[in-house]
Amino acid sequence: DTGVSQNPRHKITKRGQNVTFRCDPISEHNRLYWYRQTLGQGPEFLTYFQNEAQLEKSRLLSDRFSAERPKGSFSTLEIQRTEQGDSAMYLCASSLGAGGLTEAFFGQGTRLTVV
Amino acid sequence: QKEVEQDPGPLSVPEGAIVSLNCTYSNSAFQYFMWYRQYSRKGPELLMYTYSSGNKEDGRFTAQVDKSSKYISLFIRDSQPSDSATYLCAMVGGGFKTIFGAGTRLFVKA
C-alpha cells in the first residue's frame, strides 16, 4: 500500500497521559497536513509542513500539542497531558506541490479515546 | 457563524435518483472548492476539485461553483448504494489551510 499511513489506528489512553501518533506520507510528497475530526463534524486544520518546516499552525493547537517532521519525511503529533476533549480522529494528509494547491491524500486516521 | 455551512442530513434517496449536495460559505477569499467522500471509519477521499466559478463533470459527478452567491453544489446522477457515505465540501483561500463543511450523510437505498 503506497498511500498515507498512520499509526496506530486506535489509541485508548487515560486522562493526563501523553500520546504520540505517526504519519508516513506518500513518498516524495513534500507537503504534510494534520487535521482533527470529531463525530459529526468535518476535519479541522491543525498544522501544515512543507518539507521539514512547519509553516502554518492553527489556534486549535494548544501548548499541549506539538508536531514535528524532522527529515521532511514522516511526521509525529504528540499530545501531552491528554484531556477528554482531545478524543477525536486525527487525520494526516500529504500532497506534492511546487506552488498552488494540489490534491491532498488522506490517511485512515488515528482514533484517540481519552478515558 | 461558521465559514462553511453544510446541511448534515441525513439524506436518503432511492437507487438511481439524482442527488444534490450543497454548501454555502462566507469568505470571499476562497478560490479552490473541493468535494470529498468519507466512508465510515475511513479518511476523506477527494472526488472533485474546482478552481473559481463554473462547472466540472467527472462521470456521474458534477460540481458547480457560484462565487457571486457563495454557493457550491455536487450532483450525483444515477446514484448507487455504494455512494452511501458522508460528503464533505472543502475550500481553500490564501495559504494551504483547508476549511471543511460538517459533511452531509447520504444513504442510497437499493
Chai-1 contact restraints between the chains, C-beta under 6 A:
chainA,res_idxA,chainB,res_idxB,connection_type,confidence,min_distance_angstrom,max_distance_angstrom,comment,restraint_id
A,Q41,B,A102,contact,1.0,0.0,6.0,A-B,restraint_1
A,G42,B,L88,contact,1.0,0.0,6.0,A-B,restraint_2
A,G42,B,F100,contact,1.0,0.0,6.0,A-B,restraint_3
A,G42,B,G101,contact,1.0,0.0,6.0,A-B,restraint_4
A,G42,B,A102,contact,1.0,0.0,6.0,A-B,restraint_5
A,G42,B,G103,contact,1.0,0.0,6.0,A-B,restraint_6
A,P43,B,F100,contact,1.0,0.0,6.0,A-B,restraint_7
A,F45,B,K97,contact,1.0,0.0,6.0,A-B,restraint_8
A,Y48,B,F96,contact,1.0,0.0,6.0,A-B,restraint_9
A,E56,B,G95,contact,1.0,0.0,6.0,A-B,restraint_10
A,E56,B,K97,contact,1.0,0.0,6.0,A-B,restraint_11
A,L91,B,G43,contact,1.0,0.0,6.0,A-B,restraint_12
A,L101,B,Y32,contact,1.0,0.0,6.0,A-B,restraint_13
A,L101,B,V92,contact,1.0,0.0,6.0,A-B,restraint_14
A,E103,B,L46,contact,1.0,0.0,6.0,A-B,restraint_15
A,F106,B,G43,contact,1.0,0.0,6.0,A-B,restraint_16
A,F106,B,P44,contact,1.0,0.0,6.0,A-B,restraint_17
A,G107,B,G43,contact,1.0,0.0,6.0,A-B,restraint_18
A,Q108,B,K42,contact,1.0,0.0,6.0,A-B,restraint_19
A,Q108,B,G43,contact,1.0,0.0,6.0,A-B,restraint_20
A,G109,B,G43,contact,1.0,0.0,6.0,A-B,restraint_21
